[in-house]
Amino acid sequence: MWTEPDVMVIGGGLAGAEAAWQLAQRGHKVSLVEMKPVAMSPAHQTPLLCELVCSNSLRSDEPVAGAGLLKQELRRAGSMVIDAADAHAVPAGSALAVERFGFGRAVTTRLALHPNVRIERRVVDDLPAKTPTIIATGPLTGGGLATKVRELFGGDRLFFYDAIAPIVAADSIDPEHSFRASRWGKGDDEGGDYINCPLDKTLYYEFVREIAAARKISAQGFEEMRFFEGCLPIEVMVRRGEDVLRHGPMRPVGLDDPKTGRWPYALIQLRPENQYLTAYNLVGFQTRMAYPEQKRIFSMVPALANAEFLRFGSIHRNTFVDSPNILGDQMQLLAQPNLRFAGLITGVEGYVESCAMGLLAALFTDANLRGKTLEAPPETTAFGGLFNHIHRPRARKEKFEPTNINFGLMPGLGYKAKKKERKKLIADRAFEDFTPWVQSVLPVSAS
């Protein structure tokens, strides 16, 4: 058994697990350092690698959606994480949702059995001076390592806040006041993968008023509240207007209530949390309301009047660095080139995006170890668009914020096209441009 690693990867989430696998597949000896179960974060409950906070975290699987296009590219790049997700998928319409624990066990087992990977369960408070290292510690980076990262960052913007949604028991959802349907009829043949809980106009505005008045959990006094626009708590949306929820997570468009034959005034969608369909997640209902308030207010919805809450929503810190100003064109730290950052800490948002940046950091590290230089993925691809977001230099006064993958990160077509055809044309172009790049980076055994 080998003793000294060629590369150290710190963090066993999607970015770190993917990075470790890609490097090991290319013959490098990897130490994958994960703090669980020696130290547990507020958002995690098991010692598994790649532990997900919610089931439907990998979003749309359609290539005409940003997340779907990125997953296509990840599959073509030999992503171990997406392969494990595909193997543990649960019904979710056109989205890729996974059974969280089966997925985590599969990833953990694959890495534990790989001859080039050594999993170390310990807390890291310092950074190696010479060993090539990928820092993929995610949005909850803390302790001595956070202090080191802050010193390397050299700025005062190191975190904002994110939130997670509640989960309810399936058998506690009232079928008389709910209906199954996927938006616009997408999903399985039995009426849809989602459970929809309608509200009439009067109840909707009462619901909104109660959210606005509810007691909220506050951050520590020394920490500024900053939320990611793509994952706003519902109470933040309510402050922006009483109809924001109805045009956001509670929009009824494309969902016909079989009792009326029409769209409800508003609704809450529930999606499967596991493959057994015993638990459902409140879609888009990230919140920082106090637990008793969540129970009281969500129980106002007729379908959830007697709901059993398996998990209440909560907030958590999301740490990221000023990547455009501190990272180079190989995702290396300019001040210390043997260090690379990967995943959410680089300023991407979402599990799929984190996985992609872990894979890309591994490819850059592999090229460096072989004395070569790897070209970044084409900007016309999902990989390239996301990489450019964290790499494009910005003036220090310009605000750098995390982002999900979206078609706005890739260049336009350069010619006019019908609105309905535009995304497909961009996706087709990405597929064509990604092909030669990905073929050049696949390990010899996979080429």
C-alpha positions in Angstrom: 0.0 0.0 0.0 1.3 3.4 -0.9 2.1 6.0 1.8 2.5 9.5 0.3 -0.3 10.7 -2.0 0.2 12.4 -5.3 -2.8 14.6 -4.6 -4.8 15.5 -1.5 -8.5 16.3 -1.9 -10.1 18.0 1.1 -13.9 17.5 1.3 -16.0 14.4 0.5 -19.0 16.1 -1.1 -19.9 15.9 -4.8 -16.9 18.1 -5.9 -14.4 16.3 -3.8 -15.7 12.8 -4.5 -15.7 13.5 -8.3 -12.2 15.0 -8.2 -10.8 12.1 -6.2 -12.3 9.5 -8.6 -11.1 11.3 -11.8 -7.6 11.6 -10.5 -7.5 7.9 -9.3 -8.8 6.7 -12.6 -5.8 8.5 -14.2 -3.4 6.6 -12.0 -2.7 9.2 -9.3 -2.7 8.2 -5.6 -5.3 10.3 -3.8 -5.9 11.1 -0.2 -9.5 12.1 0.2 -9.9 13.8 3.5 -13.5 14.1 5.0 -14.2 15.5 8.4 -17.3 13.3 9.1 -18.0 11.6 11.4 -15.2 13.2 13.5 -17.0 16.5 13.1 -20.5 17.0 11.7 -21.9 20.0 10.0 -25.4 21.4 10.9 -26.9 20.2 7.6 -25.6 16.6 7.5 -26.6 13.5 9.4 -24.5 10.6 8.2 -20.8 9.8 7.6 -21.5 9.0 3.9 -19.7 10.8 1.2 -21.8 12.9 -1.2 -24.5 13.3 1.4 -27.4 15.3 -0.1 -29.6 17.7 1.8 -32.7 17.1 -0.4 -33.7 14.5 -3.0 -34.3 16.4 -6.1 -31.1 18.2 -6.0 -29.9 17.5 -9.5 -32.8 19.3 -11.2 -33.9 19.0 -14.8 -32.5 16.2 -17.0 -33.7 17.8 -20.3 -30.8 19.1 -22.5 -32.8 22.3 -23.2 -32.4 23.2 -19.5 -29.0 24.3 -18.2 -28.8 21.6 -15.5 -29.8 19.0 -18.0 -27.2 20.1 -20.5 -24.5 20.1 -17.8 -25.5 16.6 -16.8 -25.2 15.4 -20.4 -21.7 16.7 -20.5 -20.8 15.2 -17.2 -22.0 11.8 -18.4 -19.8 12.1 -21.5 -16.9 13.1 -19.3 -17.2 9.9 -17.3 -18.6 11.4 -14.1 -18.8 8.8 -11.3 -21.2 10.9 -9.3 -23.8 11.3 -12.1 -23.5 7.6 -12.9 -24.3 6.8 -9.2 -27.2 9.3 -9.4 -28.6 7.6 -12.5 -28.5 4.3 -10.7 -30.4 5.6 -7.7 -33.0 7.8 -9.4 -36.5 8.2 -8.0 -39.6 9.5 -10.0 -39.5 13.2 -10.5 -41.0 14.0 -13.9 -38.3 15.4 -16.2 -35.9 16.0 -13.3 -33.2 13.7 -11.9 -33.9 13.1 -8.3 -32.1 10.4 -6.3 -32.7 8.2 -3.2 -30.2 10.0 -1.1 -28.9 7.3 1.1 -28.5 4.7 -1.6 -26.7 7.3 -3.7 -24.3 8.2 -0.8 -23.6 4.6 0.0 -22.8 3.8 -3.7 -20.3 6.7 -4.0 -18.7 5.9 -0.7 -18.3 2.2 -1.6 -16.8 3.0 -5.0 -14.2 5.3 -3.6 -13.4 3.1 -0.6 -12.7 0.1 -3.0 -10.6 2.1 -5.4 -6.9 1.0 -5.1 -5.7 4.6 -5.7 -7.9 6.2 -3.1 -7.4 6.5 0.6 -10.2 8.0 2.6 -9.0 9.8 5.7 -11.6 10.8 8.4 -10.2 13.8 10.1 -10.5 17.6 10.4 -8.1 19.8 8.4 -7.1 23.0 10.1 -4.1 23.8 7.9 -3.1 23.4 4.2 -0.2 21.3 2.8 2.8 23.4 1.8 3.8 21.3 -1.2 1.4 18.5 -2.0 -1.0 19.4 -4.8 -4.3 19.9 -3.1 -7.9 20.4 -4.2 -10.0 22.3 -1.6 -13.6 21.2 -2.0 -15.0 21.8 1.4 -18.3 23.2 0.3 -20.6 25.9 1.7 -20.1 25.0 5.3 -16.3 25.4 5.5 -15.4 26.4 9.0 -12.8 26.2 11.8 -9.1 26.6 11.2 -9.5 25.8 7.5 -12.0 28.7 7.1 -9.5 31.0 8.8 -6.8 29.9 6.3 -9.1 30.3 3.4 -10.1 33.8 4.6 -6.4 34.7 4.8 -5.8 33.5 1.3 -8.9 35.3 0.1 -7.7 38.6 1.5 -11.2 40.2 1.5 -14.3 40.7 3.6 -16.8 38.8 1.5 -16.6 35.1 2.4 -20.1 33.9 2.9 -23.8 34.4 2.4 -26.8 32.3 3.6 -28.8 29.5 2.0 -31.8 27.6 3.2 -33.4 24.1 2.9 -37.1 23.1 2.6 -39.2 20.9 4.9 -40.1 17.2 4.3 -43.4 15.6 5.2 -44.5 12.0 5.5 -46.4 10.7 2.5 -49.2 9.1 4.4 -49.9 12.3 6.3 -50.8 14.2 3.1 -54.6 14.4 2.6 -55.5 12.9 -0.8 -58.9 14.6 -0.7 -57.3 18.0 -0.9 -54.4 17.2 -3.3 -53.9 15.8 -6.7 -51.1 14.1 -8.6 -49.7 15.8 -11.7 -46.5 17.0 -13.3 -46.5 20.4 -14.9 -47.9 20.3 -18.5 -48.5 16.5 -18.1 -44.8 15.6 -18.0 -44.0 12.6 -15.8 -45.1 9.0 -15.4 -48.2 7.4 -16.9 -50.2 7.4 -13.6 -50.9 11.1 -13.5 -47.6 12.7 -12.6 -44.7 12.4 -10.1 -45.7 15.4 -8.0 -48.4 15.8 -5.3 -50.1 19.2 -5.7 -51.7 21.0 -2.7 -54.1 23.8 -4.0 -55.1 27.0 -2.2 -57.9 29.3 -3.2 -57.5 33.1 -3.4 -58.6 33.9 0.1 -56.4 31.2 1.7 -53.4 32.1 -0.4 -53.3 35.7 0.9 -53.9 34.6 4.5 -51.0 32.2 4.1 -48.8 35.0 2.8 -49.7 37.3 5.6 -48.9 34.6 8.2 -45.5 34.0 6.6 -44.7 37.7 6.7 -45.6 37.9 10.4 -44.0 34.6 11.5 -41.0 34.5 13.9 -37.8 33.9 12.0 -34.5 32.4 13.1 -31.8 35.1 13.0 -28.2 34.9 12.1 -25.4 35.7 14.5 -25.1 39.4 15.1 -21.7 39.6 13.4 -22.8 37.9 10.2 -24.6 39.7 7.4 -27.6 38.0 5.8 -27.0 37.5 2.0 -29.1 34.9 0.1 -28.5 33.3 -3.3 -31.2 34.6 -5.7 -31.9 31.1 -7.0 -32.7 29.7 -3.5 -34.5 32.5 -1.6 -36.3 31.7 1.6 -40.1 32.1 1.1 -40.2 34.9 3.7 -37.7 36.9 1.7 -39.9 36.4 -1.4 -43.0 37.5 0.6 -41.3 40.8 1.5 -40.9 41.5 -2.2 -44.6 41.4 -2.8 -47.7 39.4 -1.9 -48.0 37.8 -5.3 -44.3 36.7 -5.6 -44.9 33.2 -4.3 -47.9 32.7 -6.6 -45.5 33.5 -9.6 -42.7 31.5 -8.0 -42.8 28.2 -6.1 -46.6 28.3 -5.8 -47.4 29.0 -9.5 -50.2 26.8 -10.7 -49.4 27.2 -14.5 -49.8 23.9 -16.4 -51.4 22.0 -13.5 -55.1 21.3 -13.9 -57.0 20.4 -10.7 -59.2 17.4 -11.7 -61.9 18.6 -9.3 -62.3 21.9 -11.2 -60.7 21.3 -14.6 -58.8 24.5 -14.1 -55.5 25.8 -12.6 -55.8 26.5 -8.9 -55.2 30.1 -7.7 -51.9 28.9 -6.1 -50.5 25.6 -4.9 -47.6 23.9 -3.1 -45.9 21.1 -5.0 -44.5 18.1 -3.2 -41.8 15.8 -4.8 -40.6 12.4 -3.8 -37.8 12.4 -1.2 -36.9 8.7 -1.6 -37.5 5.8 -4.0 -40.1 4.3 -1.7 -42.3 7.4 -2.0 -42.7 7.6 1.8 -41.5 11.2 2.2 -42.1 14.4 0.1 -40.2 17.7 -0.1 -42.0 21.0 -0.3 -40.7 22.3 -3.6 -39.1 25.7 -3.4 -40.1 26.2 0.3 -36.7 27.0 1.7 -37.3 28.9 5.0 -35.8 30.3 8.1 -39.1 30.4 10.0 -39.0 29.0 13.5 -40.0 25.3 13.7 -43.4 25.9 15.5 -44.2 28.6 13.0 -43.5 26.2 10.1 -45.8 23.6 11.6 -48.6 26.1 12.2 -48.4 27.9 8.9 -47.9 25.0 6.5 -50.8 23.2 8.3 -53.1 26.0 7.0 -52.9 24.3 3.6 -55.8 21.8 3.5 -53.7 18.9 2.1 -51.1 19.5 4.9 -53.6 20.1 7.8 -52.4 16.9 9.5 -48.9 16.6 7.9 -46.1 14.9 9.8 -42.9 16.9 9.3 -39.9 14.6 9.0 -37.6 17.6 8.7 -38.3 21.3 9.1 -36.7 23.9 6.9 -33.5 25.7 8.1 -30.8 28.1 7.1 -27.2 27.4 6.7 -24.1 29.4 5.8 -22.7 29.2 2.3 -19.0 30.0 2.0 -17.4 31.0 -1.3 -14.2 32.8 -2.4 -13.7 35.6 -4.8 -12.6 33.2 -7.6 -12.3 35.7 -10.5 -9.7 37.7 -8.6 -7.8 34.9 -6.7 -7.9 31.9 -9.0 -5.9 31.4 -12.2 -6.9 29.8 -15.6 -6.3 26.3 -14.2 -8.4 26.9 -11.1 -5.2 27.3 -9.1 -4.7 29.8 -6.3 -2.6 32.6 -7.8 -0.8 33.1 -4.4 -0.1 29.4 -3.9 -0.4 27.4 -7.2 -0.3 24.0 -5.7 -3.8 24.7 -4.3 -6.9 24.5 -6.3 -10.5 25.2 -5.3 -13.5 23.1 -6.5 -17.2 23.0 -6.0 -19.5 25.5 -4.3 -16.7 27.3 -2.6 -15.6 28.6 -6.1 -18.9 30.5 -6.5 -21.1 28.0 -8.3 -24.5 27.0 -6.9 -26.0 23.6 -7.1 -25.0 20.0 -6.7 -24.6 19.4 -10.5 -22.4 22.5 -10.8 -20.3 21.5 -7.8 -19.7 18.1 -9.4 -18.7 19.7 -12.7 -16.2 22.0 -11.0 -14.7 19.0 -9.1 -14.2 17.1 -12.3 -12.6 20.1 -14.0 -10.3 20.8 -11.1 -9.2 17.2 -11.3 -8.5 17.5 -15.0 -6.4 20.6 -14.5 -4.5 18.9 -11.7 -3.8 15.8 -13.8 -2.5 17.9 -16.6 -0.2 19.8 -14.3 1.2 16.6 -12.7 2.0 15.3 -16.2 3.8 18.5 -17.1 1.1 19.6 -19.6 -1.4 22.4 -19.9 -5.1 21.7 -20.4 -7.2 24.1 -22.4 -10.4 25.2 -20.7 -13.6 23.7 -22.1 -15.1 25.8 -25.0 -17.2 28.7 -23.8 -20.1 27.4 -25.9 -20.5 24.4 -23.6 -22.1 24.2 -20.2 -18.8 23.4 -18.6 -17.2 26.3 -20.4 -19.9 28.8 -19.4 -19.7 27.8 -15.8 -15.9 27.9 -15.8 -15.9 31.4 -17.3 -18.2 32.6 -14.6 -15.7 31.8 -11.9 -12.7 32.7 -14.0 -13.6 35.9 -15.8 -11.7 38.7 -14.1 -13.8 41.4 -12.6 -13.0 44.8 -11.1 -12.8 44.5 -7.4 -15.7 46.8 -7.0 -17.9 44.5 -9.1 -20.0 42.1 -7.0 -19.2 38.4 -7.6 -22.1 36.2 -6.8 -22.6 32.4 -7.1 -24.7 31.1 -10.0 -26.4 28.0 -11.2 -25.7 26.8 -14.7 -27.9 28.7 -17.2 -27.9 29.4 -20.9 -27.0 33.0 -20.2 -23.5 31.9 -19.3 -22.9 30.7 -22.9 -22.6 33.1 -25.9 -25.6 33.7 -28.1 -26.0 32.0 -31.5 -25.0 35.0 -33.5 -28.0 34.9 -35.6 -31.8 35.2 -35.2 -33.8 32.1 -34.2 -37.3 31.5 -32.9 -37.5 31.7 -29.2 -38.8 28.1 -28.8 -35.8 26.8 -30.9 -33.0 28.9 -29.4 -32.2 26.7 -26.4 -32.2 23.6 -28.5 -29.8 25.2 -31.0 -27.5 26.3 -28.2 -27.6 22.8 -26.7 -26.9 21.2 -30.1 -23.9 23.5 -30.5 -22.7 22.7 -27.0 -22.8 19.0 -27.8 -20.8 19.4 -31.0 -18.2 21.7 -29.4 -17.9 19.5 -26.3 -17.1 16.4 -28.2 -13.4 17.0 -29.3 -12.6 18.6 -25.9 -14.0 15.7 -23.8 -12.3 13.1 -26.0 -9.0 14.8 -25.3 -9.4 14.5 -21.5 -10.8 11.0 -21.1 -8.5 8.6 -19.3 -6.7 6.2 -21.7 -8.8 3.3 -20.5 -12.0 5.2 -21.4 -11.0 6.6 -24.7 
